[in-house]
Amino acid sequence: MERKKKIIPQENQTVSSTWLLSYADMMTLIACFFILMMAFANYDPIGFTKKTIELSKHFNKDKYKSSETKLRILHEEIAKHPELEKKFKVSIKNDQLYIKVSGSTLFKRDEYELSESARIKIDALIDLIKTKNADYKIITEGHTDNRKPSASGPFKSNWGISSARASSIIQRFEYFGFDPLHLVPIGMSDTQPLLPNENDSGEPLPANQNINNRVIIKVIENLDESRKVKMGLGIYFQK
């Protein structure tokens, strides 16, 4: 006897296949998610940085001013200041303001405390920086030549004296109200000479030693959390 085929009502067939639509929608959303992840992937750091800067300009419009522009204004004011123009060499590198001062301008041989005339110059510099932005991050580097400190002095090595000199300047910034968390003194000893301290015969070169004996003050814009712009997917950039 021939079996009769069971006929499924058309209505039931439609209901049982609706899950395919939900599944297809879910797969489409997952595909879109991964496409977005690939789009935001940072394969080109330089290009990505340029795009974020342009986005920052768009969101901030007329309020936008790059940190380099602000530092250039400060650079010009320091270069024109009557107390600073001849003794302080100023330049901008990588969005940081570099202020180089001869060690003999600020400190006597084997000493780490600012003289009265040196303190006047440093205070004038700090006043200029503070009027622009008291939230700048300040890094001071003390550099020495290769001459050893005097045996009767408070320090037995150039590491100690270079660190103490950097700290003396940082203390003036703190005195003028800069946040101590934004202040960093670093002693470099004689590890980064600009010129050879001695000739090929091992004889000292006093002129070069005086150049190597210096202090560098770095002024860096401090970027806090409030200045981050969220782009989505947990990605942030700083303007």
N, C-alpha and C positions, 0 to 999 in steps of 0.2 A: 504494500500500500504506500502510495506516495505521501511523504510528510508535507504538511502545510507550513509554509514559511510564516514566521511571526512578523506581523507588520507593526512597526513602531510609529505611533502618531507623529505627524509633522511638527506639532507643537512641542512635544517632548524632545525631539531632535534639536530644536532651536535653543531650548533652555540648557541642555547639556553642553552645548558648544560655546556658551557665553563666556566661560572662563578663559577661553583663548584670547578674547579681546582685552581682558585685564592683564593677562600675561604679556601680550604684545605691547601694551602701554607701558608696563613696568620695564621691559627690555629697552624700549625707546628712551625712557628717562635715564636709565643707566648709561646708555650709549651717549646721550647728551652730556651727562656728568663727566664722563671720561674725556669727551671732546673738549669741554671747558678746562679740565685739568691740564690737558696737553697745550691748550692755548695760553694758559698762565705759566707754563713751565719756563724757567729762566735759563734758556740755552745761550742767551747772549747777554751777559751781565751789563756790558756797556750800553747796548741798545735799550735794555730794560730800564737802566738808570735814566737815560735821556727821556724815555716815555713817562716815567714817574715825575720828572721835573716839569714836563709840559702839562701833565695832569694837575700838578700842584699849582702851576700858574693859572690854569683854568678855574680851579676851585677858589683860589684866593684873589684872583683878578688884580685890582689895583693895589691891594694890600701886599702882594707878593714882592719880595725883594731878596735876592740871593744873599747868602752869608758872605760871599766873596765881595759883593757890592758894598755891604756894610763895612767889611774889613778894609776895603780900599779907601773909604772915607776916613776911617781911623788912621790908616797909613799916611794919608796926606796931612792930617792934622799933626801927627807926631813929627813928620818930616819938616813942617813949618814952625814948630814950637821953638822959641828962642833958647830954651834951656836944654833942648834935646837934639836939635837938628845936626849938630856937629859930632856928638858923642854916640848917638844911637843910630845904628844902621838897620833900616826896616825893609822887609820884603814879604811877599805873599807866595806861599807854596802849598798846593793841595788844600785850598780853602783854610789855611792857617796863616796867621800873622806872625812872622819871625822878627824879633827885636834882638839884635846882637849888640852887646856892650863890652868894651875892653875891660878886663879884670882890674887893670890899674886905675880905671875911671871910678870904680866903686870901692875897691879894697886895697889896703896897703899890703906889702909883702908879708905873707904868712898870717894875715888877719882875715877874719870872716864877718866882722861886724861892720855895717855901713858907716862910713864917715858922715859928718854933718852935711857936707856939700853933696855927697852921693845920695843921702836920704832925701834931700830937696829934689833932686832929679827924678828919683824913683817915685816919690810922692806925686810929682807933676805928671808923670806917665800914668800912674794909677788913676789919678783924677780924670784924665782924658778917657781912659778905658771905661771907667765907671759911668761917666756921663752918657756913653753909648749903650752899654749893657752891663749891668752888675752881675749878670748870670753867666758871663763868659767863663769857660774853663781855662785856667792858667797853669801852664807847666813851665817850671824854671829848671834849666840845666847849668850846673857849674862845671866848667872845664879848666884844667890847669896845664902848664907845660910839664916837662919831665924833671924839673928840679925838685929835689926832695925838700919837705918842710924843715924849718929850723928845728934842731934838737931841743931847744928851749921853748918851743911853741906848744900849743895845746894838742896838736895832732901829729901823729907819727907817720901818716901817709897822705898822699894826695886825695885818696878816697874820702877821708874825713873832712879835709878842708873844702873840697868841692861840694860835698853834701851840705856842709854848714853854710856856705855862701848861698847856695840855692834856697836853703831854708830861711835865711835872713831876709831875702826878698819876698818870699811867700808870706812871711809874718807881716810885712807891710800891707799886702793885699788883704789879709785877714783883719788887720787893724782898721782898714777902710770899709769893712763890712761885707767882703766877699765870702760866699759860703765855703767853709773849710772842706766840704766834700768835693768842691770843684777846684781845689788847689793841690798841686803835685810838685814837690821839689825832688830833683834827681841829681845825684853826684856822678859825674862821668870820669873823674880823675884825668889822666892824660891819654885816655884810650882813643880819642878822636882828634888828633892834631890837624890843623888846617895846612900847616907847612912843616917840613922837617925841623925837629928841635936841634939836630946836630948835623954837621957836614959829614962827608965820607970818612974823614979821619977821626970822627968821634968828638970833635971840638964843638962846644955849644954855639948856637947862633942866637944871640940875645934878641935881635929884632924879630925873628920867627917865634921865639919863646913868648915874647910879649903879645904877639897876635894869637897864639894858641891859648894864652891865659885869658879866658873870656867867660861871659855869662850870656845865655840865650833864654829869652822869655817868649813862650809860645802862647798866643791868644787864639782860642778855639771856641766856636759857637756851641753852646751846650743844647743839644736837642732832647727835649723831654717828651713824656708820653702824650701830652696835650697837642703836640705838633705832628703826631703820626696820623696818616690818612689811611682808612681801611678800604681795601679794594675788593673785599669778598673772599670767600674760601680760606679765611684765616690769614690772608696776605696783607702786610702793612708796608708802607714806605714812609720815610721821613722827608719833609720838604727841605 
